[in-house]
Amino acid sequence: MYASLDQNLRAQRGRSEAKMSQGWTRRAFLGSSLAACLPLAARSPGGGSAAVPTPGPGGWKLGIITDEITQTLEAALDFVTSYHLHYCELREIWGHNIMNASPDDLDRAGKLIRDHGLTVSDVASPIFKWNLPQMPAQAEKRDTFNASFTEDDADELLKKSFELAHNLGSQKVRIFSYWRVDQPEKAYPYVRDRLARAAELASRNGILLVLENEHTCNIGTGKELGRLLTDIGSSSLKANWDPANAVMLGEVPYPDGYLAVRGASVNRIGHMHVKDVRKDSSGKLEWAPVGGGFVDWRGQFEALQHDGYNETLSLETHYRRPDGNKVESTRESLTGLLKILQATPRT
């Protein structure tokens, strides 16, 4: 079934590697129009339950991680709906990690999301984004998005995240694979076994765990992520595929990383993060607006369309303009993404 596509993907590998080593040249996107990327009028807030989610631009189930726009949830949701997107991903709200948010703030968030007619794609928890007890990583400053947890908190956090997801109308919880050690291969058996137990718990609670390949964690590339999904083999653990994170570890994310994650079926991917990465003037990797970096996003979306991907995607901006404006940085990145999606509509 995949033979002809895989041959085509492999044929593109040389082009992708050349782009990563020589720098980025912006692709001319046929069929896109700038007008399609401009914000539409924000929808009037409604009452009651959230609207039934429908496909967004190009037929894709696209949302945004809200704190990439602003910590003020109301403003973030206004931004999301101004582009007629139908999903949002919650990581931080009003300056608090979603796992530390107060009951009142969570109730308030749920009402705002319903009033905006949005669906929560997943709860972007920080679970397992801490040291592996058997092999602690070297101490260093890490970005934990206003969260500070350890393995002692894991079981309670998992249960809390499941309840939170259900209350917000989602069935997905994002997880990680512990801070990356110098030799991830040695940590792998511990990571695999612990995540397998987490998947069993998720299965009993009607939850899908989506494991993000995070370059600062032990599962950071598509190859590593695909291997773990195969070894655990649970329908309650799927990929949160992040091609740009794979670039940070030197992997060609498309086609190589994607093929490893997808394996025999795109159904192994339960969610995706969309951002981009490039080299700065010194040659150091830095985040970039979507379409302005090394990731072959058009090729990735063409493959997803071919393979029948029908799950959610979130813009995870990360990129910041020189002035540091989060809203306008996200707008710039979203504009680039929408151009690509308009050129690769789902059929």
C-alpha positions in Angstrom: 0.0 0.0 0.0 2.8 2.4 0.9 5.5 1.2 -1.5 5.0 3.8 -4.2 4.7 6.7 -1.7 7.7 5.6 0.3 9.8 5.5 -2.9 8.7 9.0 -3.6 9.5 10.1 0.0 12.9 8.6 -0.2 13.6 10.4 -3.4 13.0 13.7 -1.6 15.5 12.9 1.2 18.5 14.4 -0.7 16.6 17.6 -1.3 15.6 17.8 2.4 19.2 17.2 3.6 20.5 19.8 1.1 18.1 22.3 2.5 19.2 21.6 6.0 22.9 21.9 5.3 22.8 24.8 2.8 20.0 27.0 4.3 16.4 27.6 3.5 14.9 28.9 0.2 11.2 29.7 0.6 9.0 27.4 -1.5 6.6 29.0 -4.0 3.2 27.7 -2.9 0.8 27.1 -5.8 -2.8 27.7 -5.2 -2.4 29.8 -2.0 -3.5 33.3 -1.7 -2.5 35.9 0.9 -6.2 36.8 1.4 -6.8 33.3 2.7 -4.2 33.9 5.4 -5.7 37.1 6.8 -7.9 37.0 9.9 -11.6 36.7 9.5 -14.1 38.4 11.7 -14.3 36.8 15.1 -17.3 34.7 15.7 -19.8 35.9 18.3 -19.6 34.0 21.5 -22.4 31.5 22.0 -23.8 29.9 25.1 -24.2 26.4 26.3 -22.1 23.5 25.0 -19.3 23.7 22.5 -20.1 23.5 18.8 -19.5 20.2 17.0 -15.9 20.6 15.7 -15.5 20.9 12.0 -12.4 21.0 9.8 -10.6 24.3 9.5 -8.4 25.7 6.8 -8.0 23.3 4.0 -10.0 20.7 5.9 -7.4 20.3 8.6 -8.2 20.1 12.3 -6.0 23.0 13.3 -5.7 24.8 16.6 -3.1 26.8 18.5 -1.4 26.3 21.9 -3.0 29.2 23.6 -0.1 30.5 25.8 2.0 30.8 22.6 -0.3 33.8 21.9 -0.8 35.2 25.4 -1.3 34.0 29.0 -4.7 35.8 29.0 -7.0 33.0 27.8 -9.8 35.2 26.7 -7.5 37.1 24.3 -5.9 33.9 23.0 -9.3 32.3 22.2 -10.4 35.5 20.5 -7.3 35.2 18.3 -8.0 31.6 17.5 -11.6 32.2 16.5 -10.6 35.3 14.4 -9.0 32.8 12.0 -12.0 30.5 12.1 -10.0 27.7 13.7 -11.9 25.2 15.8 -9.4 23.8 18.3 -7.2 25.0 21.1 -4.5 23.2 23.2 -4.1 24.1 26.8 -0.6 24.2 28.5 -0.7 27.4 30.6 -3.6 29.7 31.5 -3.3 33.0 33.3 0.3 32.3 34.2 -0.2 28.8 35.7 0.6 25.4 34.2 -2.6 23.6 33.4 -1.8 21.0 36.0 -1.5 23.7 38.7 -4.5 25.8 37.7 -7.1 26.4 40.4 -10.6 24.8 40.2 -12.1 28.2 39.7 -9.7 29.0 36.8 -10.4 25.6 35.2 -14.1 26.2 35.4 -13.7 29.7 33.9 -11.5 28.3 31.1 -14.1 25.6 30.3 -16.8 28.2 30.0 -14.7 30.5 27.8 -13.8 27.6 25.5 -17.5 26.6 25.2 -18.6 30.3 24.6 -16.0 30.5 21.8 -17.3 27.3 20.2 -13.9 25.7 20.4 -12.8 22.1 21.1 -9.8 21.2 23.3 -7.5 19.0 21.2 -5.6 17.8 24.2 -4.3 18.7 27.6 -0.6 19.6 27.1 0.6 18.2 30.4 4.3 18.3 31.6 4.0 14.7 32.8 7.4 12.8 32.6 9.2 16.1 31.8 11.5 15.6 34.7 14.5 13.4 35.7 14.3 9.6 35.2 14.8 8.3 38.7 17.2 5.5 37.6 19.3 7.8 35.4 18.9 11.5 36.4 20.1 13.9 33.7 22.8 16.5 34.5 21.3 19.4 36.4 20.7 22.4 34.2 18.0 25.0 33.6 15.0 23.5 31.8 11.9 25.0 30.4 9.0 23.4 32.3 6.3 25.9 31.6 5.6 27.0 35.1 5.6 23.4 36.4 7.9 21.7 38.8 7.1 18.0 39.4 9.0 14.8 40.0 8.4 11.1 39.5 6.8 11.0 43.0 3.9 13.0 41.5 3.4 10.9 38.4 0.5 8.7 39.2 -1.5 11.4 40.8 -0.8 13.8 37.9 -1.8 11.2 35.4 -5.2 10.7 37.2 -5.6 14.4 37.5 -4.8 15.0 33.8 -7.4 12.3 32.8 -10.1 14.0 34.9 -9.1 17.4 33.5 -9.2 16.1 29.9 -12.7 14.6 30.4 -14.0 17.8 32.0 -12.7 19.9 29.1 -14.3 17.5 26.5 -11.0 16.0 25.3 -9.7 12.4 25.3 -6.0 13.2 24.8 -3.2 14.0 27.2 0.3 14.9 26.0 3.3 13.4 27.9 7.1 13.2 27.6 9.9 10.8 28.2 12.1 12.2 30.9 15.0 14.7 30.5 17.5 13.4 28.0 20.6 11.7 29.3 23.9 11.5 27.6 23.2 7.9 26.5 19.5 7.7 25.8 19.8 4.1 24.7 20.7 3.1 28.3 17.6 4.9 29.6 15.3 3.4 27.0 14.2 0.2 28.9 13.2 2.3 31.9 11.4 4.8 29.8 9.6 2.1 27.7 8.4 0.2 30.8 7.2 3.3 32.6 5.3 4.6 29.7 3.7 1.2 29.1 2.3 1.3 32.6 1.0 4.8 32.0 -0.7 3.6 28.8 -2.4 0.8 30.8 -3.7 3.3 33.2 -4.9 5.6 30.4 -6.7 2.6 28.8 -8.7 2.0 31.9 -9.7 5.6 32.0 -10.7 6.1 28.4 -7.7 8.4 27.6 -5.3 8.5 24.7 -1.7 9.5 25.7 0.1 11.3 23.0 3.9 11.2 23.5 5.8 14.2 22.1 9.2 13.7 20.6 10.9 16.4 22.6 14.6 17.1 21.8 15.5 17.6 25.4 13.9 14.3 26.4 14.9 10.7 25.8 12.5 10.2 23.0 13.4 13.1 20.7 13.4 11.9 17.1 10.9 10.2 14.8 13.1 7.1 14.8 13.1 6.9 18.6 9.4 7.6 18.8 8.5 5.0 16.2 10.6 2.4 18.0 8.9 3.0 21.4 5.4 2.9 19.8 6.2 -0.4 18.2 7.7 -1.9 21.4 4.8 -0.9 23.7 2.1 -1.6 21.1 -0.8 0.0 23.0 -3.8 1.7 21.3 -3.8 4.1 24.3 -0.3 5.5 23.4 0.2 7.3 20.2 2.6 9.9 18.8 2.5 13.6 19.3 4.7 14.1 16.2 6.8 17.3 16.2 9.0 17.4 13.1 10.8 20.6 14.2 11.9 19.0 17.5 13.5 16.2 15.5 15.6 18.7 13.5 17.1 19.8 16.8 18.7 16.3 17.1 19.9 16.3 13.5 17.1 14.1 12.0 15.6 14.8 8.6 12.0 15.0 9.9 10.4 14.5 6.5 10.5 12.0 5.0 12.8 10.1 7.4 11.3 10.9 10.8 7.8 10.7 9.6 8.2 7.3 8.0 9.6 6.0 11.3 6.8 7.4 13.4 4.0 6.3 11.0 5.3 2.8 10.6 2.6 0.7 8.9 -0.2 3.1 9.6 -0.7 6.9 10.2 -3.1 5.8 12.9 0.0 5.7 15.2 -0.1 9.5 15.2 -2.7 11.0 17.5 -1.7 14.7 17.4 0.9 16.9 15.9 2.8 20.1 16.7 3.6 22.6 13.9 6.6 24.9 14.1 9.8 25.5 12.2 13.6 25.8 12.8 16.4 27.4 10.9 20.1 28.5 11.5 21.0 31.9 12.8 23.9 34.0 11.5 26.3 32.0 13.7 25.0 28.7 12.5 23.1 27.9 15.6 19.6 26.4 15.3 16.8 28.7 16.3 13.0 28.6 16.0 11.5 30.1 12.8 8.0 31.0 11.5 6.4 28.0 9.7 7.6 27.9 6.1 10.7 29.8 7.0 12.8 26.9 8.1 14.2 23.4 7.3 11.0 21.4 7.8 9.4 20.4 4.4 5.9 21.1 5.7 4.3 21.0 2.3 5.7 17.5 1.7 4.7 16.5 5.2 1.1 17.6 4.7 0.9 16.0 1.3 2.0 12.7 2.9 -0.5 13.1 5.8 -3.3 13.7 3.2 -2.2 10.7 1.2 -2.1 8.5 4.4 -5.6 9.7 5.6 -4.5 11.6 8.7 -7.6 12.9 10.4 -6.4 13.9 13.8 -5.6 17.3 15.3 -2.7 19.7 14.8 -1.6 22.6 17.0 0.6 25.6 16.0 3.3 25.8 18.6 4.9 29.1 17.6 8.1 29.1 19.7 9.5 31.6 17.2 9.7 35.2 18.4 10.2 38.3 16.2 13.0 40.7 17.2 10.6 42.8 19.2 9.4 39.7 21.2 5.8 40.3 20.4 4.1 36.9 21.0 0.8 37.8 19.2 2.5 39.1 16.1 5.0 36.3 16.1 2.2 33.7 16.2 0.3 35.6 13.5 3.4 35.5 11.2 3.9 31.8 11.8 0.2 31.1 11.3 0.2 33.0 8.0 3.0 30.8 6.7 1.2 27.7 7.9 -2.1 28.7 6.3 -0.4 29.2 3.0 0.8 25.7 3.1 -2.5 24.3 4.1 -4.3 26.1 1.4 -1.9 24.5 -1.1 -2.4 21.0 0.4 -6.1 20.8 1.2 -7.6 17.5 2.6 -9.9 15.9 0.1 
